[in-house]
Each structure stands twice: as C-alpha cells, then as structure tokens.
Amino acid sequence: MNIFDEMGADWEAVVDARDTVREADFIQSVLSKKGAMLDLCCGTGRHSVILRQRGWTVIGLDLSKNLLAIAKRNMKNEGAEFPLVRADMRRFPFRNRVFDAVICMFTSFGYLPSESEDLRSFKEVQRTLRRGGEFLLDLLNLDRLVKALQEREWAEFEPFYMLEKRSLDLQTSRLLSQWTIIRKDKRGVESLQHEVRLYTLKRLKQMLRGAGLRVKEVHGGYDGKEFSSGSSRMIVSAEKTG
C-alpha cells in the first residue's frame, strides 16, 4: 500500500485546506484552450471536479484505490461526474493522441523508483497528447529547499495536528519527511514516512525534451509570477513538439 492509500481521508483533510479554486483558476489561465484533459495523479479529484464544472472533458487517473473512492464520492456530491481510472503512471491505458492537456498538480510526481521511470511517464504524457497539446507539471522548487530547508513544521487540519520533519538527500535529490499525526479526538498518534524525488529546472527541461515535450514557460506559484530560485513552487508548462 502506498502512503496515499494509507492516509486516505487524512490526505483529503490535507488537500481540503488548499485553495483549490485559486489553483483551478491558475490552471485555466495557463492552458490555451478547453478540451479533453487527463488529471494525472488526480487524488481526491479536487481539480478535476472544478474543471469539469467549467466545461472541460476530464478523465482522472491515480494508482490509489482509496483516493479514487474519495474522488468518486466528491464528483457525485458536486454533480460533476467523469471517468476515473486506476492505473500506473508509467503505462497509461489510453490510445495515442487523445488529450488536449495533461495536468499533474501539487507535487504528485517523483514517487517512482528511478529517474528512468519518471522519463517513461513523461513519454506516456507525450504519446497521449495531441499535436500542440499541453502538459502542466507542478513541483516543489528544489533550489529553494537546498538554500532554506525548514526542518520542522507544525500544521493544523480539521481532524488532527501534523508535525513534519524534513531532510534532503542531495545525492538522490529526494525530500525525506516524517509525518506525525496527532488526532484531536485523542485516539492516538501515528507516524508515516514520505519521500519524493525533486528536480532542478535544468534537469527537468532535459528530461522533458528527451520525451518530446518543449518547455514554454515556468511559474513560481499559483499567482502566475515568473519562476526564480526563491520561488516556493516550480510549475512547468510544456507542449508536445511532434
């Protein structure tokens, strides 16, 4: 079981604290036209639901059975139903050239065992995009973390408090985190290990180019500001070149 299956409703509490409407506004501002969209690693479906309500033809893909169940409940509650697919991001169960856009938001990329498998996922994005189709990839900014890593941080969510202890493995470019969840109903304390591979912009451009995707622009956050080494996020907009 992966960490997101393990967390289930707890992960929903984490993402529900995000400003999803603002993030959806940003997605729409970057993508050039409405059409068929794949929400890669869609999780609880929070972006998909809003984008479906706004006229996109959406398919959500995720490996987590528990998060897909939450997504199914959310889309029915909001009256915005669309297909949900449980699949591995290294092997999309779709034909060639079917999507106008693929999005992968909120650091949902970087959990595969190796860079070569990350590249394989990029090639699947390229394969399933139509010519000129767009790929929007949202990651943490590794350069900022190297300079100013916050090693401990408390956060409060509706059902629990969470202490996150972080460290960086610079040899593998992985962010290692220990999440300690303290429940407000006093039902105990849980500890989870989390790690994700991050990329510099230079390396990410190389990999996307190798997959047949050209970087068009890079933003530093959901406010649309230009990316810099001090930006909290690295949101890359790329397009299929062939």
Buried (B, 14 or more C-beta within 10 A) or exposed (E): EEBBBEBBEBBBBBBEEBEBEEBBBBBBEBBEEBBBBBBBBBBBBBBBBBBBBBEBBBBBBBBBEBBBBBBBEBBEEBEBEBEBBBBBBBEBEBEEBBBBBBBBBBBBBBBBEEBEBBBBBBBBBBBBBBEEBBBBBBBBBBBBBBEEEEEEEEEEBEBBBBBBEBEBEEEEBBBBBBBBBBEEEEEEEBEBEBBBBBBBBEEBBEBBBEBBBEBEEBBBBBEEEEBEEEBEBBBBBBBBEE
